[in-house]
Amino acid sequence: MSDAHLTQLLTQRREISADVVNVDEPLHQLVLVQIGDQSFAFLGKHIREILVRPTVYFVPGCPESMEGVINLRGSIESVIRLHGLLQVASQSASDQSGFVLMGETEQLTSGIRVEALIDMIEVVESGLQPPPSSLPIHLTPYVSHIVSYQHKPVAVLSLQQLFADYAQGLG
């Protein structure tokens, strides 16, 4: 093997390794969903379970943002819609299609209605970028990070802040 050929192989290897990720960097699991007509993500550590088309029972007198309740293995859990807080168009309140994510934070456990489950991915910590200053003002309190998914930005939502504002009646 000539020196020129070896140099060429090493140069190619350096170019390939430029895309290698630091394996010591922490990974974050994300659940990418569609709420209304927009894509969002939640940190996987806050999503306990994903339910496909569960039966949601309407409860009279509940706020509009609460779709109802579900019976989850003997435990009654609420199902909420984040459409109002996020200011995205909502499907019909009687629509039983889609998914319910069982979200859990220190202050609240609840089902979250989403129209579609897009993907579940792992992202290195450096892949979680701070939200841009051009973020719409109504999303500012809820977006903790931005990630790139298929070359498009996706807002990572802070479930803690969403649940806190929902519990205060802002939803």
Rosetta constraint file for C-alpha pairs under 8 A:
AtomPair CA 1 CA 5 HARMONIC 6.48 0.50
AtomPair CA 1 CA 6 HARMONIC 6.79 0.50
AtomPair CA 2 CA 6 HARMONIC 6.28 0.50
AtomPair CA 3 CA 7 HARMONIC 6.03 0.50
AtomPair CA 4 CA 8 HARMONIC 6.17 0.50
AtomPair CA 5 CA 9 HARMONIC 6.28 0.50
AtomPair CA 6 CA 10 HARMONIC 6.19 0.50
AtomPair CA 7 CA 11 HARMONIC 6.08 0.50
AtomPair CA 8 CA 12 HARMONIC 6.22 0.50
AtomPair CA 9 CA 13 HARMONIC 6.13 0.50
AtomPair CA 10 CA 14 HARMONIC 6.21 0.50
AtomPair CA 11 CA 15 HARMONIC 6.37 0.50
AtomPair CA 12 CA 16 HARMONIC 6.29 0.50
AtomPair CA 13 CA 17 HARMONIC 6.05 0.50
AtomPair CA 14 CA 18 HARMONIC 6.21 0.50
AtomPair CA 15 CA 19 HARMONIC 7.70 0.50
AtomPair CA 16 CA 20 HARMONIC 7.49 0.50
AtomPair CA 21 CA 25 HARMONIC 7.99 0.50
AtomPair CA 25 CA 124 HARMONIC 6.25 0.50
AtomPair CA 25 CA 125 HARMONIC 6.47 0.50
AtomPair CA 25 CA 126 HARMONIC 7.91 0.50
AtomPair CA 26 CA 124 HARMONIC 5.85 0.50
AtomPair CA 26 CA 125 HARMONIC 5.63 0.50
AtomPair CA 27 CA 122 HARMONIC 6.14 0.50
AtomPair CA 27 CA 123 HARMONIC 5.50 0.50
AtomPair CA 27 CA 124 HARMONIC 4.44 0.50
AtomPair CA 27 CA 125 HARMONIC 5.87 0.50
AtomPair CA 28 CA 43 HARMONIC 7.03 0.50
AtomPair CA 28 CA 44 HARMONIC 7.37 0.50
AtomPair CA 28 CA 122 HARMONIC 5.42 0.50
AtomPair CA 28 CA 123 HARMONIC 5.23 0.50
AtomPair CA 28 CA 124 HARMONIC 6.18 0.50
AtomPair CA 28 CA 125 HARMONIC 6.64 0.50
AtomPair CA 29 CA 43 HARMONIC 6.01 0.50
AtomPair CA 29 CA 44 HARMONIC 4.89 0.50
AtomPair CA 29 CA 45 HARMONIC 7.22 0.50
AtomPair CA 29 CA 120 HARMONIC 7.09 0.50
AtomPair CA 29 CA 121 HARMONIC 5.71 0.50
AtomPair CA 29 CA 122 HARMONIC 4.38 0.50
AtomPair CA 29 CA 123 HARMONIC 6.38 0.50
AtomPair CA 30 CA 41 HARMONIC 6.11 0.50
AtomPair CA 30 CA 42 HARMONIC 5.60 0.50
AtomPair CA 30 CA 43 HARMONIC 4.71 0.50
AtomPair CA 30 CA 44 HARMONIC 4.86 0.50
AtomPair CA 30 CA 120 HARMONIC 5.65 0.50
AtomPair CA 30 CA 121 HARMONIC 5.32 0.50
AtomPair CA 30 CA 122 HARMONIC 6.07 0.50
AtomPair CA 30 CA 123 HARMONIC 7.34 0.50
AtomPair CA 31 CA 41 HARMONIC 5.34 0.50
AtomPair CA 31 CA 42 HARMONIC 5.28 0.50
AtomPair CA 31 CA 43 HARMONIC 6.41 0.50
AtomPair CA 31 CA 44 HARMONIC 5.75 0.50
AtomPair CA 31 CA 47 HARMONIC 7.90 0.50
AtomPair CA 31 CA 117 HARMONIC 7.72 0.50
AtomPair CA 31 CA 118 HARMONIC 7.78 0.50
AtomPair CA 31 CA 119 HARMONIC 6.17 0.50
AtomPair CA 31 CA 120 HARMONIC 4.58 0.50
AtomPair CA 31 CA 121 HARMONIC 6.67 0.50
AtomPair CA 32 CA 39 HARMONIC 6.96 0.50
AtomPair CA 32 CA 40 HARMONIC 5.78 0.50
AtomPair CA 32 CA 41 HARMONIC 4.24 0.50
AtomPair CA 32 CA 42 HARMONIC 6.63 0.50
AtomPair CA 32 CA 117 HARMONIC 6.32 0.50
AtomPair CA 32 CA 118 HARMONIC 5.22 0.50
AtomPair CA 32 CA 119 HARMONIC 5.13 0.50
AtomPair CA 32 CA 120 HARMONIC 5.95 0.50
AtomPair CA 32 CA 121 HARMONIC 7.76 0.50
AtomPair CA 33 CA 39 HARMONIC 5.70 0.50
AtomPair CA 33 CA 40 HARMONIC 5.45 0.50
AtomPair CA 33 CA 41 HARMONIC 5.91 0.50
AtomPair CA 33 CA 114 HARMONIC 6.59 0.50
AtomPair CA 33 CA 115 HARMONIC 7.48 0.50
AtomPair CA 33 CA 116 HARMONIC 5.64 0.50
AtomPair CA 33 CA 117 HARMONIC 4.56 0.50
AtomPair CA 33 CA 118 HARMONIC 5.04 0.50
AtomPair CA 33 CA 119 HARMONIC 7.12 0.50
AtomPair CA 34 CA 38 HARMONIC 5.50 0.50
AtomPair CA 34 CA 39 HARMONIC 4.54 0.50
AtomPair CA 34 CA 40 HARMONIC 6.18 0.50
AtomPair CA 34 CA 114 HARMONIC 5.94 0.50
AtomPair CA 34 CA 115 HARMONIC 5.47 0.50
AtomPair CA 34 CA 116 HARMONIC 5.00 0.50
AtomPair CA 34 CA 117 HARMONIC 6.42 0.50
AtomPair CA 34 CA 118 HARMONIC 6.77 0.50
AtomPair CA 35 CA 39 HARMONIC 6.38 0.50
AtomPair CA 35 CA 40 HARMONIC 7.06 0.50
AtomPair CA 35 CA 82 HARMONIC 7.82 0.50
AtomPair CA 35 CA 83 HARMONIC 6.93 0.50
AtomPair CA 35 CA 88 HARMONIC 7.31 0.50
AtomPair CA 35 CA 90 HARMONIC 7.88 0.50
AtomPair CA 35 CA 113 HARMONIC 7.81 0.50
AtomPair CA 35 CA 114 HARMONIC 5.03 0.50
AtomPair CA 35 CA 115 HARMONIC 5.58 0.50
AtomPair CA 35 CA 116 HARMONIC 7.32 0.50
AtomPair CA 36 CA 83 HARMONIC 6.79 0.50
AtomPair CA 36 CA 88 HARMONIC 5.51 0.50
AtomPair CA 36 CA 89 HARMONIC 5.13 0.50
AtomPair CA 36 CA 90 HARMONIC 5.25 0.50
AtomPair CA 36 CA 91 HARMONIC 6.85 0.50
AtomPair CA 36 CA 114 HARMONIC 7.56 0.50
AtomPair CA 36 CA 115 HARMONIC 6.55 0.50
AtomPair CA 37 CA 88 HARMONIC 7.06 0.50
AtomPair CA 37 CA 89 HARMONIC 6.89 0.50
AtomPair CA 38 CA 88 HARMONIC 7.41 0.50
AtomPair CA 39 CA 154 HARMONIC 6.21 0.50
AtomPair CA 39 CA 155 HARMONIC 7.43 0.50
AtomPair CA 40 CA 154 HARMONIC 5.59 0.50
AtomPair CA 40 CA 155 HARMONIC 5.12 0.50
AtomPair CA 40 CA 156 HARMONIC 5.91 0.50
AtomPair CA 40 CA 157 HARMONIC 6.82 0.50
AtomPair CA 41 CA 154 HARMONIC 6.78 0.50
AtomPair CA 41 CA 155 HARMONIC 6.12 0.50
AtomPair CA 41 CA 156 HARMONIC 4.51 0.50
AtomPair CA 41 CA 157 HARMONIC 6.01 0.50
AtomPair CA 42 CA 46 HARMONIC 7.30 0.50
AtomPair CA 42 CA 47 HARMONIC 7.46 0.50
AtomPair CA 42 CA 156 HARMONIC 5.56 0.50
AtomPair CA 42 CA 157 HARMONIC 5.49 0.50
AtomPair CA 42 CA 158 HARMONIC 7.10 0.50
AtomPair CA 42 CA 159 HARMONIC 7.06 0.50
AtomPair CA 43 CA 47 HARMONIC 7.14 0.50
AtomPair CA 43 CA 156 HARMONIC 7.27 0.50
AtomPair CA 43 CA 157 HARMONIC 7.77 0.50
AtomPair CA 43 CA 158 HARMONIC 7.98 0.50
AtomPair CA 44 CA 48 HARMONIC 7.85 0.50
AtomPair CA 46 CA 103 HARMONIC 5.52 0.50
AtomPair CA 46 CA 104 HARMONIC 5.18 0.50
AtomPair CA 46 CA 105 HARMONIC 6.28 0.50
AtomPair CA 46 CA 159 HARMONIC 7.28 0.50
AtomPair CA 47 CA 101 HARMONIC 6.44 0.50
AtomPair CA 47 CA 102 HARMONIC 5.72 0.50
AtomPair CA 47 CA 103 HARMONIC 4.58 0.50
AtomPair CA 47 CA 104 HARMONIC 6.28 0.50
AtomPair CA 48 CA 101 HARMONIC 7.52 0.50
AtomPair CA 48 CA 102 HARMONIC 5.41 0.50
AtomPair CA 48 CA 103 HARMONIC 5.88 0.50
AtomPair CA 48 CA 104 HARMONIC 6.59 0.50
AtomPair CA 49 CA 101 HARMONIC 5.92 0.50
AtomPair CA 49 CA 102 HARMONIC 5.06 0.50
AtomPair CA 49 CA 103 HARMONIC 7.51 0.50
AtomPair CA 50 CA 99 HARMONIC 6.87 0.50
AtomPair CA 50 CA 100 HARMONIC 5.97 0.50
AtomPair CA 50 CA 101 HARMONIC 4.61 0.50
AtomPair CA 50 CA 102 HARMONIC 6.18 0.50
AtomPair CA 51 CA 99 HARMONIC 5.62 0.50
AtomPair CA 51 CA 100 HARMONIC 5.08 0.50
AtomPair CA 51 CA 101 HARMONIC 6.20 0.50
AtomPair CA 51 CA 102 HARMONIC 7.59 0.50
AtomPair CA 52 CA 98 HARMONIC 6.54 0.50
AtomPair CA 52 CA 99 HARMONIC 4.81 0.50
AtomPair CA 52 CA 100 HARMONIC 6.63 0.50
AtomPair CA 53 CA 96 HARMONIC 6.06 0.50
AtomPair CA 53 CA 97 HARMONIC 5.24 0.50
AtomPair CA 53 CA 98 HARMONIC 5.53 0.50
AtomPair CA 53 CA 99 HARMONIC 5.47 0.50
AtomPair CA 53 CA 100 HARMONIC 7.21 0.50
AtomPair CA 54 CA 70 HARMONIC 7.29 0.50
AtomPair CA 54 CA 96 HARMONIC 7.26 0.50
AtomPair CA 54 CA 99 HARMONIC 7.47 0.50
AtomPair CA 54 CA 100 HARMONIC 7.24 0.50
AtomPair CA 55 CA 70 HARMONIC 6.43 0.50
AtomPair CA 55 CA 96 HARMONIC 6.85 0.50
AtomPair CA 56 CA 67 HARMONIC 7.29 0.50
AtomPair CA 56 CA 68 HARMONIC 5.77 0.50
AtomPair CA 56 CA 69 HARMONIC 5.45 0.50
AtomPair CA 56 CA 70 HARMONIC 5.07 0.50
AtomPair CA 56 CA 79 HARMONIC 7.50 0.50
AtomPair CA 56 CA 96 HARMONIC 7.15 0.50
AtomPair CA 57 CA 67 HARMONIC 7.92 0.50
AtomPair CA 57 CA 68 HARMONIC 5.21 0.50
AtomPair CA 57 CA 69 HARMONIC 5.24 0.50
AtomPair CA 57 CA 70 HARMONIC 6.24 0.50
AtomPair CA 58 CA 67 HARMONIC 6.50 0.50
AtomPair CA 58 CA 68 HARMONIC 4.45 0.50
AtomPair CA 58 CA 69 HARMONIC 6.68 0.50
AtomPair CA 59 CA 68 HARMONIC 5.45 0.50
AtomPair CA 59 CA 69 HARMONIC 7.19 0.50
AtomPair CA 62 CA 66 HARMONIC 6.23 0.50
AtomPair CA 62 CA 68 HARMONIC 7.61 0.50
AtomPair CA 65 CA 80 HARMONIC 5.79 0.50
AtomPair CA 65 CA 81 HARMONIC 5.17 0.50
AtomPair CA 65 CA 82 HARMONIC 7.00 0.50
AtomPair CA 65 CA 83 HARMONIC 7.75 0.50
AtomPair CA 65 CA 84 HARMONIC 6.97 0.50
AtomPair CA 65 CA 171 HARMONIC 5.91 0.50
AtomPair CA 66 CA 78 HARMONIC 7.30 0.50
AtomPair CA 66 CA 79 HARMONIC 6.01 0.50
AtomPair CA 66 CA 80 HARMONIC 4.30 0.50
AtomPair CA 66 CA 81 HARMONIC 6.07 0.50
AtomPair CA 67 CA 78 HARMONIC 7.77 0.50
AtomPair CA 67 CA 79 HARMONIC 5.51 0.50
AtomPair CA 67 CA 80 HARMONIC 5.37 0.50
AtomPair CA 67 CA 81 HARMONIC 6.52 0.50
AtomPair CA 67 CA 93 HARMONIC 6.71 0.50
AtomPair CA 68 CA 78 HARMONIC 5.89 0.50
AtomPair CA 68 CA 79 HARMONIC 5.44 0.50
AtomPair CA 68 CA 80 HARMONIC 7.21 0.50
AtomPair CA 69 CA 76 HARMONIC 6.46 0.50
AtomPair CA 69 CA 77 HARMONIC 5.43 0.50
AtomPair CA 69 CA 78 HARMONIC 4.31 0.50
AtomPair CA 69 CA 79 HARMONIC 5.48 0.50
AtomPair CA 70 CA 76 HARMONIC 5.72 0.50
AtomPair CA 70 CA 77 HARMONIC 5.43 0.50
AtomPair CA 70 CA 78 HARMONIC 6.43 0.50
AtomPair CA 70 CA 79 HARMONIC 7.08 0.50
AtomPair CA 71 CA 75 HARMONIC 5.60 0.50
AtomPair CA 71 CA 76 HARMONIC 4.77 0.50
AtomPair CA 71 CA 77 HARMONIC 6.52 0.50
AtomPair CA 72 CA 76 HARMONIC 6.15 0.50
AtomPair CA 72 CA 77 HARMONIC 6.82 0.50
AtomPair CA 77 CA 109 HARMONIC 7.68 0.50
AtomPair CA 77 CA 110 HARMONIC 5.98 0.50
AtomPair CA 77 CA 111 HARMONIC 6.77 0.50
AtomPair CA 78 CA 110 HARMONIC 5.28 0.50
AtomPair CA 78 CA 111 HARMONIC 5.81 0.50
AtomPair CA 79 CA 100 HARMONIC 7.48 0.50
AtomPair CA 79 CA 110 HARMONIC 5.88 0.50
AtomPair CA 79 CA 111 HARMONIC 4.20 0.50
AtomPair CA 79 CA 112 HARMONIC 5.52 0.50
AtomPair CA 79 CA 113 HARMONIC 6.58 0.50
AtomPair CA 80 CA 110 HARMONIC 7.10 0.50
AtomPair CA 80 CA 111 HARMONIC 6.09 0.50
AtomPair CA 80 CA 112 HARMONIC 5.11 0.50
AtomPair CA 80 CA 113 HARMONIC 6.13 0.50
AtomPair CA 81 CA 112 HARMONIC 5.98 0.50
AtomPair CA 81 CA 113 HARMONIC 5.37 0.50
AtomPair CA 81 CA 114 HARMONIC 7.76 0.50
AtomPair CA 82 CA 86 HARMONIC 6.11 0.50
AtomPair CA 82 CA 112 HARMONIC 7.24 0.50
AtomPair CA 82 CA 113 HARMONIC 7.54 0.50
AtomPair CA 82 CA 162 HARMONIC 7.87 0.50
AtomPair CA 82 CA 171 HARMONIC 6.81 0.50
AtomPair CA 83 CA 87 HARMONIC 5.55 0.50
AtomPair CA 83 CA 88 HARMONIC 5.07 0.50
AtomPair CA 83 CA 89 HARMONIC 6.50 0.50
AtomPair CA 83 CA 90 HARMONIC 5.92 0.50
AtomPair CA 84 CA 88 HARMONIC 6.68 0.50
AtomPair CA 84 CA 171 HARMONIC 5.69 0.50
AtomPair CA 85 CA 138 HARMONIC 7.78 0.50
AtomPair CA 85 CA 162 HARMONIC 7.68 0.50
AtomPair CA 85 CA 166 HARMONIC 7.87 0.50
AtomPair CA 85 CA 170 HARMONIC 6.98 0.50
AtomPair CA 85 CA 171 HARMONIC 5.16 0.50
AtomPair CA 86 CA 138 HARMONIC 6.90 0.50
AtomPair CA 86 CA 139 HARMONIC 6.25 0.50
AtomPair CA 87 CA 138 HARMONIC 7.49 0.50
AtomPair CA 91 CA 95 HARMONIC 6.94 0.50
AtomPair CA 97 CA 115 HARMONIC 7.40 0.50
AtomPair CA 98 CA 113 HARMONIC 7.45 0.50
AtomPair CA 98 CA 114 HARMONIC 6.17 0.50
AtomPair CA 98 CA 115 HARMONIC 4.69 0.50
AtomPair CA 98 CA 116 HARMONIC 5.64 0.50
AtomPair CA 99 CA 113 HARMONIC 6.04 0.50
AtomPair CA 99 CA 114 HARMONIC 5.43 0.50
AtomPair CA 99 CA 115 HARMONIC 6.27 0.50
AtomPair CA 99 CA 116 HARMONIC 6.34 0.50
AtomPair CA 99 CA 117 HARMONIC 7.06 0.50
AtomPair CA 100 CA 111 HARMONIC 5.64 0.50
AtomPair CA 100 CA 112 HARMONIC 5.21 0.50
AtomPair CA 100 CA 113 HARMONIC 4.66 0.50
AtomPair CA 100 CA 114 HARMONIC 6.09 0.50
AtomPair CA 101 CA 111 HARMONIC 5.36 0.50
AtomPair CA 101 CA 112 HARMONIC 5.06 0.50
AtomPair CA 101 CA 113 HARMONIC 6.65 0.50
AtomPair CA 101 CA 114 HARMONIC 7.41 0.50
AtomPair CA 102 CA 109 HARMONIC 7.14 0.50
AtomPair CA 102 CA 110 HARMONIC 5.74 0.50
AtomPair CA 102 CA 111 HARMONIC 4.37 0.50
AtomPair CA 102 CA 112 HARMONIC 6.33 0.50
AtomPair CA 103 CA 109 HARMONIC 5.69 0.50
AtomPair CA 103 CA 110 HARMONIC 5.50 0.50
AtomPair CA 103 CA 111 HARMONIC 5.95 0.50
AtomPair CA 103 CA 112 HARMONIC 6.80 0.50
AtomPair CA 103 CA 159 HARMONIC 7.60 0.50
AtomPair CA 104 CA 108 HARMONIC 6.04 0.50
AtomPair CA 104 CA 109 HARMONIC 4.37 0.50
AtomPair CA 104 CA 110 HARMONIC 6.64 0.50
AtomPair CA 105 CA 109 HARMONIC 6.30 0.50
AtomPair CA 105 CA 159 HARMONIC 7.17 0.50
AtomPair CA 105 CA 160 HARMONIC 5.98 0.50
AtomPair CA 105 CA 163 HARMONIC 7.98 0.50
AtomPair CA 106 CA 160 HARMONIC 7.77 0.50
AtomPair CA 107 CA 160 HARMONIC 7.71 0.50
AtomPair CA 107 CA 163 HARMONIC 7.67 0.50
AtomPair CA 107 CA 164 HARMONIC 7.51 0.50
AtomPair CA 108 CA 163 HARMONIC 6.65 0.50
AtomPair CA 123 CA 127 HARMONIC 5.90 0.50
AtomPair CA 123 CA 128 HARMONIC 7.33 0.50
AtomPair CA 124 CA 128 HARMONIC 7.25 0.50
AtomPair CA 127 CA 147 HARMONIC 6.15 0.50
AtomPair CA 127 CA 148 HARMONIC 7.57 0.50
AtomPair CA 128 CA 145 HARMONIC 5.67 0.50
AtomPair CA 128 CA 146 HARMONIC 5.87 0.50
AtomPair CA 128 CA 147 HARMONIC 5.39 0.50
AtomPair CA 129 CA 145 HARMONIC 5.36 0.50
AtomPair CA 129 CA 146 HARMONIC 5.07 0.50
AtomPair CA 129 CA 147 HARMONIC 6.23 0.50
AtomPair CA 130 CA 144 HARMONIC 6.92 0.50
AtomPair CA 130 CA 145 HARMONIC 4.83 0.50
AtomPair CA 130 CA 146 HARMONIC 6.08 0.50
AtomPair CA 131 CA 135 HARMONIC 6.91 0.50
AtomPair CA 131 CA 143 HARMONIC 6.72 0.50
AtomPair CA 131 CA 144 HARMONIC 6.61 0.50
AtomPair CA 131 CA 145 HARMONIC 5.17 0.50
AtomPair CA 131 CA 146 HARMONIC 5.56 0.50
AtomPair CA 131 CA 155 HARMONIC 7.77 0.50
AtomPair CA 135 CA 139 HARMONIC 6.74 0.50
AtomPair CA 135 CA 140 HARMONIC 6.36 0.50
AtomPair CA 136 CA 140 HARMONIC 6.52 0.50
AtomPair CA 139 CA 143 HARMONIC 6.09 0.50
AtomPair CA 141 CA 161 HARMONIC 7.11 0.50
AtomPair CA 142 CA 157 HARMONIC 5.43 0.50
AtomPair CA 142 CA 158 HARMONIC 5.29 0.50
AtomPair CA 142 CA 159 HARMONIC 7.68 0.50
AtomPair CA 142 CA 161 HARMONIC 6.00 0.50
AtomPair CA 142 CA 162 HARMONIC 6.22 0.50
AtomPair CA 143 CA 155 HARMONIC 5.95 0.50
AtomPair CA 143 CA 156 HARMONIC 5.61 0.50
AtomPair CA 143 CA 157 HARMONIC 4.59 0.50
AtomPair CA 143 CA 158 HARMONIC 5.91 0.50
AtomPair CA 144 CA 155 HARMONIC 7.61 0.50
AtomPair CA 144 CA 156 HARMONIC 5.81 0.50
AtomPair CA 144 CA 157 HARMONIC 5.76 0.50
AtomPair CA 144 CA 158 HARMONIC 5.58 0.50
AtomPair CA 145 CA 155 HARMONIC 6.11 0.50
AtomPair CA 145 CA 156 HARMONIC 5.05 0.50
AtomPair CA 145 CA 157 HARMONIC 7.29 0.50
AtomPair CA 146 CA 153 HARMONIC 6.22 0.50
AtomPair CA 146 CA 154 HARMONIC 5.55 0.50
AtomPair CA 146 CA 155 HARMONIC 4.69 0.50
AtomPair CA 146 CA 156 HARMONIC 5.68 0.50
AtomPair CA 147 CA 153 HARMONIC 5.61 0.50
AtomPair CA 147 CA 154 HARMONIC 5.32 0.50
AtomPair CA 147 CA 155 HARMONIC 6.61 0.50
AtomPair CA 147 CA 156 HARMONIC 7.09 0.50
AtomPair CA 148 CA 152 HARMONIC 5.30 0.50
AtomPair CA 148 CA 153 HARMONIC 4.61 0.50
AtomPair CA 148 CA 154 HARMONIC 6.08 0.50
AtomPair CA 149 CA 153 HARMONIC 6.27 0.50
AtomPair CA 149 CA 154 HARMONIC 6.61 0.50
AtomPair CA 157 CA 162 HARMONIC 7.84 0.50
AtomPair CA 158 CA 162 HARMONIC 6.30 0.50
AtomPair CA 159 CA 163 HARMONIC 5.94 0.50
AtomPair CA 160 CA 164 HARMONIC 6.05 0.50
AtomPair CA 161 CA 165 HARMONIC 6.13 0.50
AtomPair CA 162 CA 166 HARMONIC 5.98 0.50
AtomPair CA 163 CA 167 HARMONIC 5.93 0.50
AtomPair CA 164 CA 168 HARMONIC 6.37 0.50
AtomPair CA 165 CA 169 HARMONIC 6.49 0.50
AtomPair CA 165 CA 170 HARMONIC 5.42 0.50
AtomPair CA 165 CA 171 HARMONIC 6.76 0.50
AtomPair CA 166 CA 170 HARMONIC 5.31 0.50
AtomPair CA 166 CA 171 HARMONIC 4.70 0.50
AtomPair CA 167 CA 171 HARMONIC 7.91 0.50
